[in-house]
Amino acid sequence: MREVDQLDDAVDHRVPECNQCDIAPSTRPTTDLSRSPGSVTALADGAMFALVALGYTMVYGIIELINFAHGDVFTLAAYVGAALITFFSTSENTFQFGNVLALLLVFPITMLIMGAVNVTIERVAYRPLRNAPRLAPLITAIGMSFLLEGIMFLWHGPATVHVPNLLPHGPGYEGFIGGVFIGFKDVFVVVAASILVALLALFINRSKLGKAMRATAQDRDASQLMGININRTIAATFFIGLCWQAPGGMIWGLYFNTITYNLGFRTGLIAFTSAVFGGIGNIPGAALGGMIIGLIAAFSDAYIGSKWTQVVIFGILIAVLVFRPTGLMGMRVPEK
């Protein structure tokens, strides 16, 4: 019995030492956010939210419609892209030429398909209600959102859909740089989103169609008197908005490798918050808002708790609408 008591005493003396070595460091708060593995992931999430927010801000800037079906079209783009990838010979274990060929072909094809889908939605659902009270197209947008979710539910059911992991991954494509964990996927998402935002901003500011879009946004009647085809300009806005939206859905699928039929509901609401936060109707503002919301969501998950993240995000939405309705980069414009 004496030996057993001595053994128990030894264990009791070792437990505090073990707790001090193993448990305390893991519960110690991290003050250097740049060294958190989630910091670059937060930028990647923010970049994807920014791509979705671009569609919201383009449509609202032209016809002042909050297109709540936008998030579901984003998800539909991921579904279409995942289906098209199956026609190519690819490998998820190694990054090979077949993966590159599939990505180079699937991205533009998906963009064209989704652009056509969005033009059809505008022609069938929104154009007949263009001069109706604002509540009518808003309800129609919500109904279109449910319709698209139903189509995706009938297509693949409630189960998650696997998107092939075609991007380079594994130990050779990730590591720590300056104490920050960086993977190829994170770099790919941020760089791709930055290029798409820059190209869209150049198109809106420099091209003839972009000038027509800005003129239509400022004064639709005056633009029509100056010879601008309003219907064609608005249809082009929906087409281009989804051409830039489709890569967002594809990038989301390639990054997380799983999608669900109702993914667009939550993602769309967060992207809408990003657009309002940055200044809805302002393309750089929507991109900036997406990046900031992505960072806020990641840090909320890490330091407050994932259960409170949506509360934090939509709390920001309410605060912006109350105290600064124009957002960070938006400008107050007179009522038309």
C-alpha positions in Angstrom: 0.0 0.0 0.0 2.9 2.3 0.8 4.2 1.8 -2.8 0.8 2.7 -4.3 0.6 5.8 -2.2 4.1 6.9 -3.3 3.1 6.3 -7.0 -0.1 8.4 -6.5 2.0 11.2 -5.0 4.4 11.0 -8.0 1.5 11.3 -10.4 0.0 14.2 -8.5 3.3 16.0 -8.7 3.6 15.4 -12.4 0.1 16.6 -13.4 0.7 20.3 -12.7 4.0 20.2 -14.5 2.3 18.5 -17.6 -0.5 21.1 -17.5 1.9 23.9 -17.3 3.9 22.6 -20.3 1.1 21.4 -22.6 -2.1 23.1 -21.9 -1.1 26.6 -20.9 0.7 27.5 -24.1 -2.4 26.4 -26.2 -4.7 28.6 -24.2 -2.4 31.6 -24.1 -4.0 34.3 -26.3 -2.1 35.1 -29.5 -1.4 38.8 -29.7 0.5 38.8 -33.1 -2.3 38.4 -35.6 0.2 38.2 -38.5 1.5 34.9 -37.2 -1.9 33.2 -37.0 -2.5 30.6 -39.7 -6.0 32.0 -40.2 -4.7 35.5 -41.2 -4.0 34.7 -44.8 -7.1 32.5 -44.9 -9.1 35.5 -43.8 -7.7 37.5 -46.8 -8.7 34.6 -49.1 -12.3 34.6 -47.6 -12.5 38.4 -47.9 -11.4 38.2 -51.6 -14.2 35.7 -52.3 -16.7 37.9 -50.5 -15.4 40.9 -52.5 -16.1 39.1 -55.8 -19.7 38.4 -54.8 -20.1 42.0 -53.6 -19.1 43.3 -57.0 -22.3 41.9 -58.5 -24.5 43.4 -55.9 -22.9 46.9 -56.3 -23.0 46.8 -60.1 -26.7 46.0 -60.3 -27.6 48.4 -57.5 -25.6 51.2 -59.1 -27.5 50.9 -62.4 -31.1 50.1 -61.5 -31.0 50.4 -57.6 -32.1 46.8 -57.1 -30.8 44.6 -54.4 -30.5 41.4 -56.3 -30.9 38.8 -53.5 -30.7 36.0 -56.1 -27.1 37.0 -56.7 -25.7 34.6 -54.1 -27.6 31.7 -55.5 -26.3 32.4 -59.0 -22.8 32.4 -57.4 -23.5 28.9 -56.1 -25.0 27.8 -59.5 -21.7 28.9 -61.1 -19.8 26.5 -58.8 -22.2 23.7 -59.6 -21.8 24.3 -63.4 -18.0 24.5 -63.1 -17.9 21.3 -61.1 -20.0 19.6 -63.7 -17.8 20.8 -66.6 -14.6 19.7 -64.8 -15.8 16.1 -65.0 -15.4 16.2 -68.9 -11.6 16.6 -68.5 -8.9 14.2 -67.5 -7.6 15.6 -64.2 -5.8 14.5 -61.1 -6.4 15.5 -57.5 -3.2 13.8 -56.2 -0.7 15.6 -58.5 -0.8 18.9 -60.3 -0.5 18.1 -64.0 -1.1 19.7 -67.4 -4.6 18.3 -67.5 -5.5 20.3 -64.4 -4.2 23.5 -66.0 -6.1 22.8 -69.3 -9.3 22.1 -67.4 -9.1 25.4 -65.4 -8.2 27.4 -68.5 -11.2 26.1 -70.4 -13.8 25.7 -67.6 -13.4 29.3 -66.3 -14.4 31.1 -69.5 -17.1 28.6 -70.4 -18.7 29.0 -67.0 -18.5 32.7 -67.2 -20.3 32.8 -70.5 -23.0 30.3 -69.3 -23.7 32.2 -66.1 -23.7 35.5 -67.9 -26.4 34.2 -70.2 -28.3 32.9 -67.2 -28.2 36.3 -65.5 -29.3 38.1 -68.7 -32.3 35.7 -68.9 -33.2 36.4 -65.3 -33.1 40.1 -66.0 -35.2 39.8 -69.1 -37.9 37.5 -67.6 -38.0 38.6 -63.9 -36.7 42.2 -63.5 -37.3 44.1 -66.8 -41.2 43.9 -66.7 -41.0 45.4 -63.2 -38.5 48.1 -63.9 -41.1 50.9 -63.5 -43.0 49.2 -60.7 -42.8 50.2 -57.0 -39.5 49.1 -55.5 -41.0 46.5 -53.3 -42.2 44.4 -56.4 -38.7 43.7 -57.9 -37.3 43.1 -54.4 -39.9 40.4 -53.8 -39.2 39.0 -57.2 -35.5 38.8 -56.4 -36.2 36.8 -53.3 -38.5 34.5 -55.2 -35.8 34.0 -57.9 -33.4 33.1 -55.1 -35.7 30.4 -53.9 -36.2 29.2 -57.5 -32.5 28.8 -58.1 -32.0 27.0 -54.8 -34.8 24.6 -55.7 -33.2 23.9 -59.1 -29.9 23.1 -57.4 -31.7 20.9 -54.8 -33.3 18.9 -57.6 -30.0 18.6 -59.4 -27.8 17.2 -56.6 -30.1 17.0 -53.6 -29.3 18.2 -50.1 -25.9 16.5 -49.9 -22.6 18.4 -50.4 -21.1 18.3 -53.9 -17.4 17.6 -54.2 -15.4 19.9 -56.4 -12.1 18.3 -57.5 -9.0 19.7 -55.8 -7.2 20.8 -59.0 -5.0 23.5 -57.5 -1.5 22.6 -56.3 -1.6 21.5 -52.7 0.5 19.6 -50.2 3.7 20.2 -48.3 5.5 21.4 -51.4 3.0 24.3 -52.0 2.6 25.7 -48.5 4.7 26.8 -45.6 5.7 29.7 -43.3 7.0 32.9 -44.8 8.1 35.4 -42.2 6.2 33.5 -39.5 3.0 33.6 -41.6 1.5 30.3 -42.9 0.8 30.7 -46.6 -0.6 28.1 -49.0 -0.8 28.2 -52.8 -4.6 28.3 -52.6 -4.6 31.4 -50.5 -2.2 33.2 -52.9 -4.3 32.0 -55.9 -7.5 33.4 -54.5 -6.1 36.8 -53.4 -4.2 37.3 -56.7 -7.2 36.2 -58.9 -9.6 38.4 -57.0 -7.3 41.4 -57.2 -6.9 40.9 -61.0 -10.6 40.6 -61.6 -11.4 43.7 -59.5 -8.8 45.7 -61.3 -10.0 44.6 -64.7 -13.6 45.4 -63.8 -12.6 48.9 -62.6 -10.7 49.6 -65.8 -13.6 48.4 -67.9 -16.1 50.6 -66.1 -13.9 53.7 -66.2 -12.3 53.4 -69.7 -14.6 51.5 -72.0 -17.5 52.9 -74.0 -20.0 50.5 -72.5 -18.6 51.3 -69.0 -19.3 55.0 -69.6 -22.8 54.1 -70.8 -23.3 52.2 -67.5 -22.2 55.1 -65.4 -24.3 57.5 -67.4 -27.3 55.2 -66.9 -26.6 55.1 -63.2 -26.6 58.9 -63.0 -29.7 59.7 -65.0 -31.6 57.0 -66.9 -33.9 59.4 -68.8 -31.1 61.8 -69.8 -29.0 58.8 -71.0 -31.8 57.6 -73.2 -32.2 61.1 -74.7 -28.5 61.0 -75.5 -28.9 57.8 -77.6 -27.9 55.2 -75.0 -29.9 52.0 -75.3 -31.0 51.6 -71.7 -32.3 48.0 -72.0 -29.1 46.8 -73.7 -26.9 48.6 -71.1 -28.8 47.1 -68.2 -28.7 43.6 -69.8 -24.9 44.1 -70.3 -24.6 45.0 -66.6 -26.2 41.8 -65.6 -24.1 39.8 -68.1 -20.8 41.3 -66.9 -21.8 41.1 -63.3 -22.2 37.4 -63.6 -19.1 37.0 -65.8 -17.2 38.3 -62.9 -19.4 36.4 -60.4 -18.7 33.0 -62.0 -15.0 32.9 -61.2 -16.0 33.7 -57.6 -18.1 30.5 -57.5 -15.4 28.5 -59.2 -12.7 29.8 -56.9 -14.9 29.0 -53.8 -15.4 25.4 -55.0 -11.7 25.0 -55.8 -10.7 26.5 -52.4 -13.0 24.5 -50.1 -13.7 21.6 -52.5 -17.3 21.2 -51.3 -20.5 23.2 -52.2 -24.1 22.9 -51.1 -27.3 24.1 -52.7 -28.0 26.7 -50.0 -24.4 28.1 -49.9 -25.4 31.3 -51.7 -27.9 32.4 -49.0 -25.3 32.9 -46.2 -22.5 33.9 -48.6 -24.8 36.4 -50.4 -25.9 38.1 -47.1 -22.2 38.5 -46.0 -21.3 39.8 -49.5 -24.2 42.2 -49.3 -22.9 43.4 -46.0 -19.5 43.9 -47.6 -21.0 45.9 -50.4 -22.9 48.2 -48.0 -19.9 48.5 -45.7 -17.6 49.6 -48.5 -20.2 51.7 -50.3 -22.8 50.0 -52.5 -22.5 51.3 -56.0 -18.7 51.8 -55.6 -16.6 49.0 -57.1 -13.3 49.7 -55.1 -15.5 50.1 -52.0 -17.2 46.8 -52.5 -13.8 45.1 -52.8 -12.4 46.8 -49.8 -15.6 46.0 -47.8 -15.2 42.3 -48.7 -11.6 42.1 -47.5 -12.4 43.9 -44.2 -15.5 41.7 -43.6 -13.4 38.6 -44.3 -10.8 39.7 -41.7 -13.4 40.5 -39.2 -15.1 37.2 -39.6 -11.9 35.3 -39.2 -10.8 37.1 -36.1 -14.3 36.8 -34.6 -14.1 33.0 -35.1 -10.7 33.0 -33.4 -11.3 35.3 -30.4 -15.1 35.6 -29.9 -16.4 32.3 -31.2 -17.8 31.1 -34.4 -21.3 31.2 -33.0 -21.1 34.9 -32.7 -19.5 35.7 -36.1 -22.8 36.3 -37.9 -24.0 38.4 -35.0 -20.9 40.6 -35.4 -21.2 40.8 -39.2 -24.8 41.8 -39.3 -24.3 44.1 -36.3 -21.8 45.9 -38.5 -24.4 46.0 -41.3 -26.9 47.7 -38.9 -24.4 50.1 -37.6 -23.3 51.2 -41.1 -26.9 51.7 -42.2 -27.7 53.8 -39.1 -24.5 55.9 -38.8 -23.0 55.9 -42.3 -25.5 54.7 -45.0 -23.1 55.6 -47.8 -20.4 53.2 -46.5 -16.7 53.8 -46.4 -16.1 54.9 -50.0 -19.7 55.8 -51.1 -20.9 59.3 -51.8 -24.2 60.8 -50.8 -26.2 61.5 -54.0 -29.5 63.4 -54.4 -32.8 61.5 -54.7 -33.9 61.1 -58.3 
